[in-house]
Every structure is written in C-alpha cells, then in structure tokens.
Amino acid sequence: MTLRSFKLLTALCAAAGAACFALLSAMPELIGVILAVPGGLIVELLWAMARLGEIWRAAAIALYVLISLIPAAALLAVSRRRKPYAEDWLLALLSAALFLLMYRALDDSAYINSLALQAGSLAVLVTWLALRLLRCFNASDNARLVKLSKWAITLIGLLSGFAAGWQLAAAVAQLLTSLWIALLADGVSALAQSGIVIYGCLLAYELSLSFGPGGELSDEAVDMAGRFYRYSARALTAVLLIGMAANLLKLAFISSQPSSSVNVSLPLTPLLFCLAALIISRSMAAHKRLRDDNDLFV
C-alpha cells in the first residue's frame, strides 16, 4: 500500500467516524443493537432454536458446545504443527470463558449478559493476539518485522482517523447545542491528540517504506528516523501541553458547568504512542551507527 492510499484510507475512516456519530445521535436505539453484536445474536439464535422442539433444543446445545470449543480446536491445530507457545494456552481459557459466559446468558431468560459475553471473551482474545504479535516482533527477521510494522501502523492510523472523525462531529454537535466548556475542552483536546497520532502514523509509514527489500536500514531510512524522532519529541510535548490546557480550562470554568465536578485526565494512548516512537526511532539511528562502526572496524 502506498502512502497516498494510506492517507485516503485514514480520511475515509475519519468520515466514517463522523457519520457513525451522526447516526447514533439521530438514532440512539442503535447503541443497544451494536452492543448485542455478536454475543447477543448468538444467544438469540440459540434461544430461538431451543423453542422449536426437543430435537432443535438438542441441536442448540450441540451448537453452543461447538461454538465454545472453536478456540480449543485452534489450539489443537497449532499443537499438531508445533509445540504451543505459552500464550497459546490462552485459547483454552477462551473456550472455557465462552462456555461459562454463554451458559449464563442462556440460563437467563432475559439474556442480558451479551455485553459480559463479549467483554469476557474479547479480553482473553485481545491478550492472546497482543502476546502473539510481540512474539512475532521479537522472533522475526527484518523483512517480516517491517511488514508487521506496516500492519500495526496502518491499524493505529485507521483507528485514530475514525476517532478523529467521531471527535470532530462531537465537538461540532456540542457547539451547536449547549456550550459546556468541560465537554468542549475534552473534545477539542482529544481531536488535537488524534491529529498528532495520525500525522505520526503517516511519518512512521513513510519510514517503513524507506527500508530496503530485505528490511535493511538505508541512509534514507536513518534520515527519516531522525525526522520521526524530532517529531515524536515535539508531539510528546504537545500532547502533554494540550492535556494540561484542557484540564486547566475545565477547572477555570467549573462554576459555569451544570455539575460541580470535572474529569481531570491524562491522555495515555497518545503518550504511549509518542514514547514508543521516540524509542524506536532512536534505536534505529543507534543501530545504524553501530553497524557503520563495525564495518569500519572490519
């Protein structure tokens, strides 16, 4: 994917974020539908099957067991190819979580546990994916590492674009309705921080494109890493100052708010992104200098 395509996809995600905010604002009942997907739909399907008769009830029980065993089956498939890594055993835990949470949802005639079903299973699944990704990063060669980095940068950029579109629509809606300084300050600061992350992702993706075919560090890549480092340092400062300004503004206008309390927060996600960018870009430059020194020594 070219840098231009990445920019276009990010812009489309921002438009999608704004559209989703507008749709949910116009039809708030959709929130309940979204929260019911996919856990609520699965439970609803099993409930509908169980009401059709004894045979269908047995089929619903069998389907419930099969759905719960899907992650365990994935673990079995992995173990046939190689010895499972430590984090792969989380797939067995995921099967157990699905089995217990789905049983609780089915046992409740109101099946109000669809959100718990999603939250419990997704927590295990996301942990497993994150640990597997870390292992790939640690064990892969340079070419594969660059490919994985592009996927990670693309995902962060698209999610940040969606968040930026959502936050822009929310800030505009806040201006058009009631001007609450606390909510407006939160929205504007979040939008600015998302913009900082998006531009950082563009620089990071451009940096990944400057590597050699085998993931080699070129002089162009080192120059780009230096540019990325300087931007990350400024971005880290900007994120801290924007968050501080938003918190001070909320405290200054606390008397004009409908509530006497305000939420003073620290923007952890942009801070983590900027810190990671600082470390990665600095390490790349140091690695290139070390390799050049070794070449001179040889």
Buried (B, 14 or more C-beta within 10 A) or exposed (E): EEEEEBBEBBBBBBBBBBEBBBEBEEEEEEEEEEEBEEBBEBBBEBBEBBEEEEEBBEBBBEBBEEBBBEBBEBBEEBEEEEEBBEBBEBBBBBBBBBBEBBEBBBEEEEBEBBBEBBEBBEEBBEBBEEBBBEBEEEEBEEBEBBBBBBEBBBEBBBBBBBBBBBBBBBBBBBEEEEEBBBBBBBBBBBBBBBBBBBBBBBBBBBBBBBBEEEBEBEEEBBEBBBBBBEBBBEBBEBBBEBBEBBBEBBEEBBEEBEEEEBEEEEBEBBBEBBEBBBEBBBEBBEEBEEEEEEEEEE
